[in-house]
């Protein structure tokens, strides 16, 4: 069973260090692996290179070689678009459901009480 591009992207995004690397790359147009490692001092250079390799194989970043340097930038298209589309559809469904449930819950309902006054369920105030 092969994994989809979105699944691979989600797996790559599941690591907080890789998300941090993506954030660093989002702040800069393009940067070297060394500059990324310098920005995350608690993670070693070898670990940063490994994380960049995972992000590159998930097609979340692009690597450009120039001489002995490798420059990384965010991949503007690719599997991240599939993952983003998936998340947007889930959020849209959840927001629509929440809006529908919220509207139904905020509609005032009245109950007759034995004294003949009407009790409103909105805000706990009694209406007479």
TORBANU-105621 format. One line per field, with one value per atom (N, C-alpha, C): x, y, z; residue number from 1; atom name; residue in one letter. Coordinates in steps of 0.02 Angstrom, whole numbers, plus 50000, padded with zeros to 5 digits. Layout:
<atoms>
X	X,... .
Y	Y,... .
Z	Z,... .
num	NUM,... .
atome	CA,... .
residu	a,... .
</atoms>
This chain:
<atoms>
X	50042,50000,50044,50035,50077,50044,50085,50061,50049,49999,49985,50033,50037,50081,50060,49994,49969,49990,49987,50008,50081,50123,50194,50206,50169,50176,50155,50099,50078,50129,50158,50210,50270,50290,50346,50329,50266,50245,50233,50232,50217,50273,50333,50389,50396,50399,50404,50467,50523,50584,50576,50544,50533,50485,50434,50389,50427,50473,50514,50559,50587,50628,50586,50526,50482,50466,50457,50445,50505,50565,50626,50630,50616,50619,50565,50508,50454,50475,50517,50540,50593,50626,50680,50663,50685,50672,50708,50770,50813,50870,50890,50946,50982,51042,51083,51064,51084,51072,51108,51168,51205,51169,51138,51100,51039,51007,50950,50974,51030,51058,51077,51104,51121,51058,51002,50940,50907,50930,50903,50962,50991,51053,51046,50985,50977,50975,50975,50975,51041,51075,51140,51133,51188,51189,51171,51194,51178,51103,51072,51000,50961,50984,50952,50956,51013,51021,50973,50966,50919,50847,50829,50761,50750,50800,50794,50786,50820,50814,50742,50712,50643,50596,50606,50564,50572,50633,50645,50612,50618,50588,50511,50484,50412,50390,50438,50428,50398,50417,50395,50446,50509,50561,50597,50628,50668,50741,50784,50856,50888,50930,50968,51041,51081,51153,51190,51237,51281,51350,51395,51461,51454,51484,51480,51422,51383,51327,51261,51216,51148,51101,51060,51012,50942,50905,50838,50787,50729,50672,50608,50553,50489,50468,50439,50412,50342,50332,50269,50209,50223,50170,50187,50150,50165,50119,50141,50099,50072,50107,50082,50015,50004,49940,49885,49900,49851,49834,49886,49875,49835,49851,49815,49742,49730,49662,49622,49654,49621,49602,49650,49636,49582,49584,49533,49463,49458,49392,49366,49410,49390,49368,49408,49391,49325,49315,49254,49193,49199,49144,49131,49184,49178,49148,49170,49144,49070,49052,48982,48939,48962,48924,48918,48973,48972,48926,48927,48883,48810,48794,48725,48703,48746,48729,48726,48770,48771,48709,48686,48626,48565,48561,48504,48505,48563,48569,48554,48565,48555,48484,48442,48373,48336,48299,48264,48207,48203,48147,48109,48044,48005,47970,47965,47929,47878,47817,47766,47779,47776,47785,47716,47708,47643,47614,47654,47629,47606,47613,47591,47645,47704,47758,47794,47829,47867,47940,47974,48046,48083,48131,48172,48236,48259,48322,48383,48373,48429,48449,48509,48535,48504,48458,48430,48383,48360,48315,48243,48200,48130,48095,48051,48010,47938,47901,47832,47783 .
Y	49941,50000,50062,50104,50163,50221,50263,50321,50378,50418,50475,50531,50578,50636,50675,50680,50716,50680,50612,50574,50586,50585,50597,50668,50716,50785,50790,50758,50760,50728,50672,50640,50686,50720,50766,50825,50848,50904,50885,50821,50799,50814,50827,50840,50914,50934,51006,51040,51004,51034,51048,51002,51014,51072,51078,51136,51201,51198,51257,51275,51225,51236,51268,51244,51273,51346,51360,51429,51474,51449,51486,51499,51447,51455,51503,51505,51551,51624,51635,51703,51727,51681,51697,51669,51700,51674,51608,51607,51549,51553,51496,51497,51431,51431,51370,51328,51265,51219,51245,51273,51301,51358,51402,51457,51432,51380,51350,51321,51285,51256,51310,51365,51421,51450,51448,51476,51429,51366,51318,51288,51325,51303,51239,51224,51164,51099,51106,51048,51049,50993,50990,50995,51012,51020,50956,50900,50836,50823,50838,50828,50875,50937,50985,50959,50933,50905,50846,50805,50748,50773,50823,50851,50883,50917,50947,50893,50837,50781,50754,50747,50724,50774,50838,50889,50891,50880,50879,50818,50760,50700,50703,50741,50752,50808,50837,50891,50954,50966,51026,51082,51063,51112,51094,51144,51136,51148,51106,51114,51137,51188,51212,51210,51177,51172,51225,51256,51304,51294,51265,51249,51197,51211,51163,51179,51229,51250,51223,51210,51190,51243,51269,51320,51290,51306,51279,51335,51319,51364,51322,51355,51319,51301,51243,51222,51253,51297,51333,51290,51233,51187,51118,51069,51001,50975,50924,50890,50935,50987,51031,51061,51070,51096,51044,50979,50927,50926,50931,50930,50992,51049,51111,51106,51080,51071,51025,50971,50925,50960,50998,51034,51086,51122,51173,51142,51084,51053,51030,51003,50981,51042,51094,51154,51186,51187,51216,51176,51109,51067,51079,51082,51093,51160,51212,51280,51282,51252,51252,51216,51159,51122,51161,51192,51232,51292,51324,51381,51360,51303,51277,51260,51224,51205,51267,51314,51375,51417,51420,51459,51427,51361,51326,51334,51334,51340,51410,51461,51530,51555,51515,51536,51530,51583,51580,51530,51493,51447,51470,51460,51481,51421,51421,51369,51403,51379,51407,51381,51426,51406,51407,51372,51369,51437,51487,51553,51593,51566,51602,51646,51651,51690,51645,51675,51636,51642,51587,51584,51575,51619,51615,51579,51537,51501,51541,51599,51640,51685,51678,51722,51712,51664,51649,51704,51749,51802,51781,51803,51788,51844,51822,51871,51863,51917,51910,51936 .
Z	50000,50000,50000,49952,49948,49986,50013,50050,50002,50015,49972,49988,49942,49952,50014,50025,50085,50149,50149,50208,50223,50171,50180,50207,50180,50204,50278,50296,50366,50412,50391,50431,50441,50388,50392,50438,50436,50477,50550,50565,50633,50683,50659,50703,50717,50781,50797,50770,50767,50740,50666,50629,50558,50547,50589,50583,50597,50644,50659,50600,50568,50509,50454,50444,50393,50410,50473,50494,50478,50491,50476,50401,50361,50289,50264,50298,50278,50290,50340,50355,50307,50273,50227,50158,50107,50040,50028,50048,50036,50086,50113,50161,50160,50187,50189,50249,50247,50303,50365,50356,50412,50446,50406,50435,50472,50447,50483,50549,50547,50608,50658,50635,50680,50713,50678,50705,50756,50758,50806,50843,50890,50923,50965,50988,51030,50989,50923,50879,50840,50838,50803,50728,50696,50623,50587,50612,50581,50584,50641,50649,50602,50596,50551,50480,50460,50392,50382,50432,50427,50420,50459,50454,50385,50360,50293,50240,50248,50201,50201,50261,50266,50232,50246,50216,50140,50116,50044,50012,50043,50014,50017,50064,50067,50020,49985,49937,49969,50032,50067,50058,50044,50031,49966,49938,49877,49895,49868,49879,49814,49820,49762,49781,49739,49752,49712,49748,49715,49745,49705,49732,49788,49844,49900,49947,49931,49974,49946,49993,49976,50005,49963,49983,49985,50037,50046,50046,50018,50019,50021,50039,50040,49970,49962,49898,49892,49843,49839,49817,49787,49765,49790,49770,49789,49843,49879,49928,49983,49999,50051,50031,49966,49942,49955,49946,49960,50035,50077,50149,50170,50141,50157,50135,50076,50052,50097,50120,50166,50231,50259,50322,50312,50257,50244,50239,50207,50200,50268,50309,50376,50418,50417,50455,50430,50365,50338,50361,50361,50385,50459,50498,50570,50586,50551,50562,50543,50487,50465,50516,50541,50591,50655,50677,50738,50731,50673,50661,50664,50634,50633,50704,50741,50810,50854,50844,50885,50873,50810,50795,50827,50825,50855,50931,50961,51034,51058,51016,51038,51026,50991,50982,51048,51067,51131,51130,51183,51192,51254,51254,51311,51340,51404,51440,51483,51483,51528,51598,51646,51716,51749,51805,51838,51855,51868,51887,51827,51767,51708,51677,51709,51679,51630,51586,51536,51553,51550,51566,51500,51487,51426,51443,51396,51408,51388,51358,51337,51394,51418,51470,51539,51546,51612,51637,51595,51615,51605,51649,51643,51605,51561,51526,51549,51560,51582,51531 .
num	1,1,1,2,2,2,3,3,3,4,4,4,5,5,5,6,6,6,7,7,7,8,8,8,9,9,9,10,10,10,11,11,11,12,12,12,13,13,13,14,14,14,15,15,15,16,16,16,17,17,17,18,18,18,19,19,19,20,20,20,21,21,21,22,22,22,23,23,23,24,24,24,25,25,25,26,26,26,27,27,27,28,28,28,29,29,29,30,30,30,31,31,31,32,32,32,33,33,33,34,34,34,35,35,35,36,36,36,37,37,37,38,38,38,39,39,39,40,40,40,41,41,41,42,42,42,43,43,43,44,44,44,45,45,45,46,46,46,47,47,47,48,48,48,49,49,49,50,50,50,51,51,51,52,52,52,53,53,53,54,54,54,55,55,55,56,56,56,57,57,57,58,58,58,59,59,59,60,60,60,61,61,61,62,62,62,63,63,63,64,64,64,65,65,65,66,66,66,67,67,67,68,68,68,69,69,69,70,70,70,71,71,71,72,72,72,73,73,73,74,74,74,75,75,75,76,76,76,77,77,77,78,78,78,79,79,79,80,80,80,81,81,81,82,82,82,83,83,83,84,84,84,85,85,85,86,86,86,87,87,87,88,88,88,89,89,89,90,90,90,91,91,91,92,92,92,93,93,93,94,94,94,95,95,95,96,96,96,97,97,97,98,98,98,99,99,99,100,100,100,101,101,101,102,102,102,103,103,103,104,104,104,105,105,105,106,106,106,107,107,107,108,108,108,109,109,109,110,110,110,111,111,111,112,112,112,113,113,113,114,114,114,115,115,115,116,116,116,117,117,117,118,118,118,119,119,119,120,120,120,121,121,121,122,122,122,123,123,123,124,124,124,125,125,125,126,126,126,127,127,127,128,128,128 .
atome	N,CA,C,N,CA,C,N,CA,C,N,CA,C,N,CA,C,N,CA,C,N,CA,C,N,CA,C,N,CA,C,N,CA,C,N,CA,C,N,CA,C,N,CA,C,N,CA,C,N,CA,C,N,CA,C,N,CA,C,N,CA,C,N,CA,C,N,CA,C,N,CA,C,N,CA,C,N,CA,C,N,CA,C,N,CA,C,N,CA,C,N,CA,C,N,CA,C,N,CA,C,N,CA,C,N,CA,C,N,CA,C,N,CA,C,N,CA,C,N,CA,C,N,CA,C,N,CA,C,N,CA,C,N,CA,C,N,CA,C,N,CA,C,N,CA,C,N,CA,C,N,CA,C,N,CA,C,N,CA,C,N,CA,C,N,CA,C,N,CA,C,N,CA,C,N,CA,C,N,CA,C,N,CA,C,N,CA,C,N,CA,C,N,CA,C,N,CA,C,N,CA,C,N,CA,C,N,CA,C,N,CA,C,N,CA,C,N,CA,C,N,CA,C,N,CA,C,N,CA,C,N,CA,C,N,CA,C,N,CA,C,N,CA,C,N,CA,C,N,CA,C,N,CA,C,N,CA,C,N,CA,C,N,CA,C,N,CA,C,N,CA,C,N,CA,C,N,CA,C,N,CA,C,N,CA,C,N,CA,C,N,CA,C,N,CA,C,N,CA,C,N,CA,C,N,CA,C,N,CA,C,N,CA,C,N,CA,C,N,CA,C,N,CA,C,N,CA,C,N,CA,C,N,CA,C,N,CA,C,N,CA,C,N,CA,C,N,CA,C,N,CA,C,N,CA,C,N,CA,C,N,CA,C,N,CA,C,N,CA,C,N,CA,C,N,CA,C,N,CA,C,N,CA,C,N,CA,C,N,CA,C,N,CA,C,N,CA,C,N,CA,C,N,CA,C,N,CA,C,N,CA,C,N,CA,C,N,CA,C,N,CA,C,N,CA,C,N,CA,C,N,CA,C,N,CA,C,N,CA,C,N,CA,C,N,CA,C .
residu	x,x,x,x,x,x,x,x,x,x,x,x,x,x,x,x,x,x,x,x,x,x,x,x,x,x,x,x,x,x,x,x,x,x,x,x,x,x,x,x,x,x,x,x,x,x,x,x,x,x,x,x,x,x,x,x,x,x,x,x,x,x,x,x,x,x,x,x,x,x,x,x,x,x,x,x,x,x,x,x,x,x,x,x,x,x,x,x,x,x,x,x,x,x,x,x,x,x,x,x,x,x,x,x,x,x,x,x,x,x,x,x,x,x,x,x,x,x,x,x,x,x,x,x,x,x,x,x,x,x,x,x,x,x,x,x,x,x,x,x,x,x,x,x,x,x,x,x,x,x,x,x,x,x,x,x,x,x,x,x,x,x,x,x,x,x,x,x,x,x,x,x,x,x,x,x,x,x,x,x,x,x,x,x,x,x,x,x,x,x,x,x,x,x,x,x,x,x,x,x,x,x,x,x,x,x,x,x,x,x,x,x,x,x,x,x,x,x,x,x,x,x,x,x,x,x,x,x,x,x,x,x,x,x,x,x,x,x,x,x,x,x,x,x,x,x,x,x,x,x,x,x,x,x,x,x,x,x,x,x,x,x,x,x,x,x,x,x,x,x,x,x,x,x,x,x,x,x,x,x,x,x,x,x,x,x,x,x,x,x,x,x,x,x,x,x,x,x,x,x,x,x,x,x,x,x,x,x,x,x,x,x,x,x,x,x,x,x,x,x,x,x,x,x,x,x,x,x,x,x,x,x,x,x,x,x,x,x,x,x,x,x,x,x,x,x,x,x,x,x,x,x,x,x,x,x,x,x,x,x,x,x,x,x,x,x,x,x,x,x,x,x,x,x,x,x,x,x,x,x,x,x,x,x .
</atoms>
